[in-house]
Amino acid sequence: MAAGVAKKTPAAASWVRFAGSFIAALFGIFALSFLFILVTDPFDRGHPVSLLPAGVLDENPRTANVSRGHDPRFNAAIFGNSHVQLIDPDRLSGFTGFQFVQMSTPAAGSREQTALMQWFMRNHPSIRAMVVGIDDRWCEQDSALPLTHPFPFWLYGSDLNYFMRVVSTRSLEHGWRRLRIARDASPVTDPSGYWDYEQPGRWAARPPAPADRPPVDLSPASTTDMEFPALDQLESVSAQLPADTMIVLVMPPVYYTSLPAADSAEARQMAGCKFDLLRRAAQRHWHFIDFYSDTPLSHDPENFWDATHVRMNIARVMEMRIAEEVSQLSHIER
């Protein structure tokens, strides 16, 4: 034997074979998992390789909205967070003649909502109306638009990014759910996206006790030293919509104890944000409905589930106002 060449011992050779077999098994498991995920399309993203019918069993709007956002039955959508979650898409559909889907996602800010809008737009070349719930998150001035909760942007992005991120235990679980749906062994989550948090047992909050505080004026007021990057983002997205798409922005009410204090920097910021919104609305033909004010409505605790969420009676008022705006826009178009 040549000097310096060591002969492998039987034990070393066994370890090499074991390592090779282990690596091959890992690759095999990964390949089978990827193939299973590919054909089951666990979140019903609607890619061409999917072999199962549409529909998901998914309690989380962050992922369930992928399915809703490409559903061809809908030609109108509601975007926002839980502050507009009680707006019923079926009722809006009945009022307007359009087919609305509720795409609101609890705790979502402007970045998450615009990602959902772009996903809906990507899958619907013709969109009749978009309703956007505007809250104080849209009026923040931090250009980074920080997230308060994680959000799966990869689900709503490019196909390449999706396939690079989709292999996970959660995807496998959702794939099995999709198989059960295909076998009629499991129901599907409501495709319209409606979630009634006022149902018994879902939410037991109540507005805080009344507080003695002076009224606050939140009327739109011009400012020259404020920028609103989230509104820049909204304007950029809306510019990609067809010219005949109706855009209605609605700012829901909050219980008066959650309004900014009178003469505060927050009150000035909100007034400036409303002014900027109205300026953009005039340029883009948006329609803006403003419930975010210090009014008798905001002082009645029977109107609120907690300090920032309305109850069903106020959701019905918002639905009617939205329907009126959409009907007015439809009449103008005709």
C-alpha positions as a Markdown table, in Angstrom:
| # | Residue | x | y | z |
|---|---|---|---|---|
| 1 | Met | 0.0 | 0.0 | 0.0 |
| 2 | Ala | 1.3 | 3.5 | -0.9 |
| 3 | Ala | 2.6 | 5.4 | 2.1 |
| 4 | Gly | 0.2 | 7.9 | 3.6 |
| 5 | Val | -3.0 | 6.2 | 2.3 |
| 6 | Ala | -5.0 | 5.0 | 5.1 |
| 7 | Lys | -7.3 | 2.0 | 4.7 |
| 8 | Lys | -10.9 | 2.5 | 5.7 |
| 9 | Thr | -12.0 | 0.4 | 8.6 |
| 10 | Pro | -15.3 | -1.5 | 8.4 |
| 11 | Ala | -16.8 | 0.9 | 11.0 |
| 12 | Ala | -15.8 | 4.0 | 9.0 |
| 13 | Ala | -17.2 | 2.5 | 5.8 |
| 14 | Ser | -20.5 | 1.8 | 7.6 |
| 15 | Trp | -20.7 | 5.4 | 8.7 |
| 16 | Val | -20.2 | 6.6 | 5.2 |
| 17 | Arg | -22.9 | 4.4 | 3.9 |
| 18 | Phe | -25.2 | 5.5 | 6.7 |
| 19 | Ala | -24.6 | 9.2 | 6.0 |
| 20 | Gly | -25.2 | 8.7 | 2.3 |
| 21 | Ser | -28.4 | 6.8 | 3.0 |
| 22 | Phe | -29.5 | 9.4 | 5.5 |
| 23 | Ile | -28.9 | 12.3 | 3.1 |
| 24 | Ala | -30.7 | 10.4 | 0.3 |
| 25 | Ala | -33.7 | 9.8 | 2.6 |
| 26 | Leu | -33.8 | 13.5 | 3.5 |
| 27 | Phe | -33.8 | 14.5 | -0.1 |
| 28 | Gly | -36.5 | 11.9 | -0.8 |
| 29 | Ile | -38.7 | 13.1 | 2.0 |
| 30 | Phe | -38.3 | 16.7 | 0.9 |
| 31 | Ala | -39.1 | 15.8 | -2.7 |
| 32 | Leu | -42.2 | 13.8 | -1.7 |
| 33 | Ser | -43.3 | 16.6 | 0.6 |
| 34 | Phe | -42.8 | 19.2 | -2.1 |
| 35 | Leu | -44.7 | 17.1 | -4.6 |
| 36 | Phe | -47.6 | 16.6 | -2.2 |
| 37 | Ile | -47.7 | 20.3 | -1.5 |
| 38 | Leu | -47.6 | 21.1 | -5.2 |
| 39 | Val | -50.6 | 18.9 | -6.2 |
| 40 | Thr | -52.7 | 19.7 | -3.1 |
| 41 | Asp | -52.1 | 23.5 | -3.2 |
| 42 | Pro | -52.5 | 23.7 | 0.6 |
| 43 | Phe | -53.6 | 27.3 | 0.8 |
| 44 | Asp | -55.6 | 27.2 | -2.5 |
| 45 | Arg | -53.4 | 29.7 | -4.2 |
| 46 | Gly | -54.7 | 28.6 | -7.5 |
| 47 | His | -51.4 | 27.7 | -9.3 |
| 48 | Pro | -51.8 | 25.5 | -12.5 |
| 49 | Val | -50.3 | 22.3 | -11.0 |
| 50 | Ser | -53.0 | 22.1 | -8.3 |
| 51 | Leu | -55.2 | 18.9 | -8.7 |
| 52 | Leu | -57.9 | 19.7 | -6.1 |
| 53 | Pro | -61.1 | 21.7 | -6.3 |
| 54 | Ala | -61.2 | 25.2 | -4.8 |
| 55 | Gly | -61.7 | 25.9 | -1.1 |
| 56 | Val | -59.9 | 25.8 | 2.2 |
| 57 | Leu | -60.5 | 24.8 | 5.8 |
| 58 | Asp | -58.5 | 27.7 | 7.4 |
| 59 | Glu | -59.5 | 29.7 | 10.5 |
| 60 | Asn | -56.7 | 32.3 | 9.9 |
| 61 | Pro | -57.6 | 35.1 | 7.5 |
| 62 | Arg | -53.9 | 35.8 | 6.9 |
| 63 | Thr | -53.7 | 32.6 | 4.9 |
| 64 | Ala | -57.3 | 31.9 | 4.0 |
| 65 | Asn | -57.4 | 35.2 | 2.1 |
| 66 | Val | -55.1 | 33.7 | -0.5 |
| 67 | Ser | -58.0 | 31.5 | -1.6 |
| 68 | Arg | -60.6 | 34.2 | -1.4 |
| 69 | Gly | -58.4 | 36.6 | -3.3 |
| 70 | His | -58.3 | 34.6 | -6.5 |
| 71 | Asp | -61.9 | 33.3 | -6.3 |
| 72 | Pro | -63.5 | 34.3 | -9.7 |
| 73 | Arg | -67.0 | 34.5 | -8.1 |
| 74 | Phe | -66.1 | 37.9 | -6.6 |
| 75 | Asn | -65.7 | 41.2 | -8.5 |
| 76 | Ala | -65.5 | 43.5 | -5.4 |
| 77 | Ala | -63.7 | 43.4 | -2.1 |
| 78 | Ile | -63.4 | 44.9 | 1.4 |
| 79 | Phe | -59.9 | 45.4 | 2.8 |
| 80 | Gly | -59.0 | 46.4 | 6.3 |
| 81 | Asn | -58.6 | 44.9 | 9.7 |
| 82 | Ser | -60.9 | 43.9 | 12.5 |
| 83 | His | -62.3 | 47.5 | 12.7 |
| 84 | Val | -64.3 | 46.8 | 9.5 |
| 85 | Gln | -64.7 | 43.0 | 10.0 |
| 86 | Leu | -68.4 | 43.2 | 10.8 |
| 87 | Ile | -69.2 | 44.7 | 7.4 |
| 88 | Asp | -71.1 | 41.9 | 5.7 |
| 89 | Pro | -70.0 | 41.2 | 2.1 |
| 90 | Asp | -73.3 | 39.4 | 1.4 |
| 91 | Arg | -75.3 | 42.4 | 2.4 |
| 92 | Leu | -73.2 | 44.8 | 0.4 |
| 93 | Ser | -73.6 | 42.5 | -2.6 |
| 94 | Gly | -77.3 | 42.6 | -2.2 |
| 95 | Phe | -77.4 | 46.4 | -1.9 |
| 96 | Thr | -75.0 | 47.0 | -4.9 |
| 97 | Gly | -75.4 | 44.1 | -7.3 |
| 98 | Phe | -71.7 | 43.4 | -7.1 |
| 99 | Gln | -70.2 | 40.3 | -5.6 |
| 100 | Phe | -68.2 | 41.3 | -2.5 |
| 101 | Val | -65.6 | 39.3 | -0.6 |
| 102 | Gln | -64.4 | 40.3 | 2.9 |
| 103 | Met | -60.6 | 40.4 | 2.8 |
| 104 | Ser | -60.1 | 42.1 | 6.2 |
| 105 | Thr | -57.4 | 40.6 | 8.4 |
| 106 | Pro | -57.3 | 41.3 | 12.2 |
| 107 | Ala | -54.4 | 43.5 | 13.3 |
| 108 | Ala | -53.3 | 44.2 | 9.7 |
| 109 | Gly | -51.7 | 47.5 | 8.9 |
| 110 | Ser | -51.3 | 49.3 | 5.6 |
| 111 | Arg | -48.5 | 47.1 | 4.3 |
| 112 | Glu | -50.4 | 43.9 | 4.8 |
| 113 | Gln | -53.6 | 45.4 | 3.4 |
| 114 | Thr | -51.9 | 46.7 | 0.2 |
| 115 | Ala | -50.4 | 43.2 | -0.3 |
| 116 | Leu | -53.9 | 41.8 | -0.2 |
| 117 | Met | -55.2 | 44.4 | -2.6 |
| 118 | Gln | -52.4 | 43.6 | -5.1 |
| 119 | Trp | -53.2 | 39.9 | -4.8 |
| 120 | Phe | -56.8 | 40.5 | -5.5 |
| 121 | Met | -55.9 | 42.8 | -8.4 |
| 122 | Arg | -53.5 | 40.2 | -9.8 |
| 123 | Asn | -56.3 | 37.7 | -10.0 |
| 124 | His | -59.2 | 39.9 | -11.1 |
| 125 | Pro | -58.5 | 42.0 | -14.2 |
| 126 | Ser | -62.0 | 43.5 | -13.9 |
| 127 | Ile | -62.9 | 44.9 | -10.4 |
| 128 | Arg | -66.1 | 46.8 | -9.9 |
| 129 | Ala | -65.4 | 48.2 | -6.4 |
| 130 | Met | -62.9 | 48.2 | -3.5 |
| 131 | Val | -63.8 | 49.3 | 0.0 |
| 132 | Val | -60.9 | 50.1 | 2.3 |
| 133 | Gly | -61.2 | 50.6 | 6.0 |
| 134 | Ile | -58.9 | 53.5 | 7.0 |
| 135 | Asp | -57.8 | 53.7 | 10.7 |
| 136 | Asp | -55.0 | 55.5 | 12.5 |
| 137 | Arg | -52.5 | 52.9 | 11.1 |
| 138 | Trp | -52.9 | 54.5 | 7.7 |
| 139 | Cys | -52.1 | 57.9 | 9.2 |
| 140 | Glu | -48.7 | 57.0 | 10.8 |
| 141 | Gln | -45.7 | 58.9 | 9.7 |
| 142 | Asp | -43.0 | 56.3 | 10.0 |
| 143 | Ser | -41.9 | 55.6 | 6.5 |
| 144 | Ala | -40.9 | 52.0 | 7.5 |
| 145 | Leu | -44.6 | 51.3 | 8.2 |
| 146 | Pro | -43.6 | 48.8 | 10.9 |
| 147 | Leu | -45.6 | 45.6 | 11.4 |
| 148 | Thr | -47.3 | 44.8 | 14.7 |
| 149 | His | -47.9 | 41.2 | 13.9 |
| 150 | Pro | -46.2 | 38.7 | 11.5 |
| 151 | Phe | -47.7 | 38.4 | 8.0 |
| 152 | Pro | -46.9 | 35.8 | 5.3 |
| 153 | Phe | -46.1 | 38.2 | 2.5 |
| 154 | Trp | -44.6 | 35.3 | 0.6 |
| 155 | Leu | -48.1 | 33.8 | 0.1 |
| 156 | Tyr | -49.1 | 36.8 | -1.9 |
| 157 | Gly | -45.9 | 37.5 | -3.8 |
| 158 | Ser | -44.2 | 35.9 | -6.8 |
| 159 | Asp | -44.5 | 32.3 | -7.6 |
| 160 | Leu | -40.8 | 31.8 | -7.1 |
| 161 | Asn | -40.9 | 33.2 | -3.6 |
| 162 | Tyr | -44.0 | 31.1 | -2.8 |
| 163 | Phe | -42.4 | 27.8 | -3.9 |
| 164 | Met | -39.2 | 28.7 | -2.0 |
| 165 | Arg | -41.1 | 29.2 | 1.2 |
| 166 | Val | -44.1 | 26.8 | 1.0 |
| 167 | Val | -42.6 | 23.6 | 2.3 |
| 168 | Ser | -43.4 | 23.4 | 6.0 |
| 169 | Thr | -45.4 | 21.3 | 8.5 |
| 170 | Arg | -48.2 | 23.8 | 8.3 |
| 171 | Ser | -48.4 | 23.4 | 4.5 |
| 172 | Leu | -48.6 | 19.6 | 4.9 |
| 173 | Glu | -51.4 | 19.9 | 7.5 |
| 174 | His | -53.4 | 22.2 | 5.2 |
| 175 | Gly | -52.7 | 19.8 | 2.3 |
| 176 | Trp | -54.4 | 17.0 | 4.2 |
| 177 | Arg | -57.3 | 19.4 | 5.0 |
| 178 | Arg | -57.6 | 20.1 | 1.3 |
| 179 | Leu | -57.7 | 16.3 | 0.6 |
| 180 | Arg | -60.5 | 15.9 | 3.1 |
| 181 | Ile | -62.4 | 18.7 | 1.4 |
| 182 | Ala | -62.0 | 17.0 | -2.0 |
| 183 | Arg | -63.4 | 13.8 | -0.5 |
| 184 | Asp | -66.4 | 15.7 | 1.0 |
| 185 | Ala | -65.1 | 14.7 | 4.4 |
| 186 | Ser | -64.6 | 18.2 | 5.7 |
| 187 | Pro | -66.4 | 21.6 | 5.2 |
| 188 | Val | -64.8 | 24.6 | 3.6 |
| 189 | Thr | -64.3 | 27.9 | 5.4 |
| 190 | Asp | -66.8 | 30.6 | 4.3 |
| 191 | Pro | -65.4 | 31.8 | 1.0 |
| 192 | Ser | -67.0 | 35.3 | 1.5 |
| 193 | Gly | -64.7 | 35.8 | 4.4 |
| 194 | Tyr | -67.3 | 37.1 | 6.9 |
| 195 | Trp | -66.4 | 36.7 | 10.6 |
| 196 | Asp | -68.9 | 37.9 | 13.2 |
| 197 | Tyr | -66.9 | 38.6 | 16.4 |
| 198 | Glu | -70.1 | 39.6 | 18.1 |
| 199 | Gln | -71.3 | 36.0 | 18.2 |
| 200 | Pro | -71.6 | 34.7 | 21.8 |
| 201 | Gly | -68.4 | 33.2 | 23.1 |
| 202 | Arg | -66.1 | 34.8 | 20.5 |
| 203 | Trp | -65.3 | 38.1 | 22.2 |
| 204 | Ala | -66.4 | 39.3 | 25.6 |
| 205 | Ala | -64.9 | 42.8 | 25.8 |
| 206 | Arg | -66.8 | 45.9 | 26.7 |
| 207 | Pro | -66.0 | 49.7 | 26.2 |
| 208 | Pro | -64.2 | 51.3 | 29.1 |
| 209 | Ala | -66.0 | 53.4 | 31.7 |
| 210 | Pro | -67.0 | 56.9 | 30.6 |
| 211 | Ala | -64.3 | 59.5 | 31.1 |
| 212 | Asp | -64.5 | 63.3 | 31.7 |
| 213 | Arg | -62.6 | 64.8 | 28.8 |
| 214 | Pro | -63.1 | 67.9 | 26.6 |
| 215 | Pro | -64.4 | 67.3 | 23.1 |
| 216 | Val | -61.9 | 67.0 | 20.3 |
| 217 | Asp | -62.2 | 68.6 | 16.8 |
| 218 | Leu | -60.9 | 66.1 | 14.2 |
| 219 | Ser | -62.1 | 67.9 | 11.2 |
| 220 | Pro | -59.7 | 67.8 | 8.2 |
| 221 | Ala | -57.1 | 70.6 | 8.6 |
| 222 | Ser | -54.2 | 71.5 | 6.2 |
| 223 | Thr | -50.7 | 70.8 | 7.3 |
| 224 | Thr | -47.4 | 71.4 | 5.5 |
| 225 | Asp | -45.0 | 69.5 | 7.8 |
| 226 | Met | -46.6 | 66.0 | 7.6 |
| 227 | Glu | -46.2 | 63.1 | 5.2 |
| 228 | Phe | -48.3 | 60.0 | 5.2 |
| 229 | Pro | -46.4 | 57.2 | 3.5 |
| 230 | Ala | -49.2 | 54.7 | 3.9 |
| 231 | Leu | -51.4 | 57.0 | 1.8 |
| 232 | Asp | -48.6 | 57.2 | -0.8 |
| 233 | Gln | -48.7 | 53.4 | -0.9 |
| 234 | Leu | -52.5 | 53.4 | -1.3 |
| 235 | Glu | -52.4 | 55.9 | -4.1 |
| 236 | Ser | -49.7 | 53.9 | -5.9 |
| 237 | Val | -51.8 | 50.8 | -5.7 |
| 238 | Ser | -55.0 | 52.5 | -6.8 |
| 239 | Ala | -53.3 | 53.9 | -9.9 |
| 240 | Gln | -52.9 | 50.3 | -11.1 |
| 241 | Leu | -56.7 | 49.7 | -11.0 |
| 242 | Pro | -59.0 | 49.9 | -14.0 |
| 243 | Ala | -60.4 | 53.4 | -14.5 |
| 244 | Asp | -64.0 | 52.2 | -13.8 |
| 245 | Thr | -63.2 | 50.6 | -10.4 |
| 246 | Met | -65.1 | 52.4 | -7.6 |
| 247 | Ile | -63.0 | 53.1 | -4.5 |
| 248 | Val | -64.7 | 53.8 | -1.2 |
| 249 | Leu | -62.6 | 54.6 | 1.8 |
| 250 | Val | -64.3 | 54.4 | 5.2 |
| 251 | Met | -62.9 | 55.5 | 8.5 |
| 252 | Pro | -64.8 | 53.6 | 11.2 |
| 253 | Pro | -65.8 | 55.2 | 14.5 |
| 254 | Val | -64.1 | 54.4 | 17.9 |
| 255 | Tyr | -65.4 | 54.9 | 21.4 |
| 256 | Tyr | -64.7 | 58.5 | 22.4 |
| 257 | Thr | -62.1 | 57.5 | 25.0 |
| 258 | Ser | -59.9 | 56.2 | 22.2 |
| 259 | Leu | -60.0 | 59.4 | 20.2 |
| 260 | Pro | -56.9 | 61.6 | 20.5 |
| 261 | Ala | -57.0 | 64.2 | 23.3 |
| 262 | Ala | -58.0 | 67.7 | 22.3 |
| 263 | Asp | -55.1 | 69.9 | 21.1 |
| 264 | Ser | -52.7 | 67.0 | 21.1 |
| 265 | Ala | -50.2 | 66.1 | 18.5 |
| 266 | Glu | -52.2 | 63.0 | 17.7 |
| 267 | Ala | -55.3 | 65.0 | 17.0 |
| 268 | Arg | -53.4 | 67.4 | 14.7 |
| 269 | Gln | -51.9 | 64.4 | 12.9 |
| 270 | Met | -55.3 | 62.8 | 12.4 |
| 271 | Ala | -56.8 | 66.1 | 11.1 |
| 272 | Gly | -53.9 | 66.4 | 8.8 |
| 273 | Cys | -54.3 | 62.9 | 7.6 |
| 274 | Lys | -57.9 | 63.4 | 6.8 |
| 275 | Phe | -57.1 | 66.6 | 4.9 |
| 276 | Asp | -54.5 | 64.7 | 2.9 |
| 277 | Leu | -56.9 | 61.9 | 2.2 |
| 278 | Leu | -59.5 | 64.3 | 0.9 |
| 279 | Arg | -57.0 | 66.0 | -1.3 |
| 280 | Arg | -56.0 | 62.6 | -2.8 |
| 281 | Ala | -59.6 | 61.5 | -3.1 |
| 282 | Ala | -60.4 | 64.6 | -5.2 |
| 283 | Gln | -57.5 | 63.7 | -7.6 |
| 284 | Arg | -58.2 | 60.0 | -7.8 |
| 285 | His | -62.0 | 60.1 | -7.6 |
| 286 | Trp | -62.1 | 58.1 | -4.3 |
| 287 | His | -65.0 | 58.5 | -2.0 |
| 288 | Phe | -64.3 | 59.1 | 1.7 |
| 289 | Ile | -66.7 | 58.3 | 4.5 |
| 290 | Asp | -65.6 | 59.6 | 7.9 |
| 291 | Phe | -67.1 | 58.2 | 11.1 |
| 292 | Tyr | -64.0 | 58.9 | 13.1 |
| 293 | Ser | -65.2 | 62.0 | 15.1 |
| 294 | Asp | -66.3 | 63.1 | 18.5 |
| 295 | Thr | -70.0 | 62.8 | 18.1 |
| 296 | Pro | -73.0 | 61.4 | 20.0 |
| 297 | Leu | -72.4 | 58.1 | 18.2 |
| 298 | Ser | -68.9 | 57.8 | 19.6 |
| 299 | His | -70.2 | 58.5 | 23.1 |
| 300 | Asp | -72.8 | 55.7 | 23.3 |
| 301 | Pro | -71.2 | 52.5 | 24.7 |
| 302 | Glu | -74.0 | 50.4 | 23.2 |
| 303 | Asn | -72.4 | 51.1 | 19.8 |
| 304 | Phe | -69.1 | 49.5 | 20.7 |
| 305 | Trp | -67.9 | 46.1 | 21.6 |
| 306 | Asp | -64.7 | 47.5 | 23.1 |
| 307 | Ala | -62.8 | 50.8 | 22.8 |
| 308 | Thr | -62.1 | 50.5 | 19.1 |
| 309 | His | -64.5 | 47.9 | 17.6 |
| 310 | Val | -68.1 | 48.7 | 16.6 |
| 311 | Arg | -71.1 | 46.5 | 17.3 |
| 312 | Met | -73.4 | 45.1 | 14.6 |
| 313 | Asn | -75.8 | 48.1 | 14.7 |
| 314 | Ile | -73.0 | 50.5 | 13.6 |
| 315 | Ala | -71.7 | 48.0 | 11.0 |
| 316 | Arg | -75.2 | 48.1 | 9.4 |
| 317 | Val | -74.9 | 51.9 | 9.3 |
| 318 | Met | -71.5 | 51.7 | 7.6 |
| 319 | Glu | -72.8 | 49.2 | 5.1 |
| 320 | Met | -75.7 | 51.5 | 4.1 |
| 321 | Arg | -73.4 | 54.5 | 3.7 |
| 322 | Ile | -70.9 | 52.4 | 1.6 |
| 323 | Ala | -73.8 | 51.1 | -0.6 |
| 324 | Glu | -75.1 | 54.7 | -1.1 |
| 325 | Glu | -71.6 | 55.8 | -2.2 |
| 326 | Val | -71.3 | 52.8 | -4.6 |
| 327 | Ser | -74.8 | 53.4 | -6.0 |
| 328 | Gln | -74.0 | 57.1 | -6.5 |
| 329 | Leu | -70.8 | 56.2 | -8.4 |
| 330 | Ser | -72.7 | 53.7 | -10.5 |
| 331 | His | -75.3 | 56.3 | -11.4 |
| 332 | Ile | -72.6 | 58.8 | -12.3 |
| 333 | Glu | -70.9 | 56.2 | -14.6 |
| 334 | Arg | -74.2 | 55.5 | -16.4 |
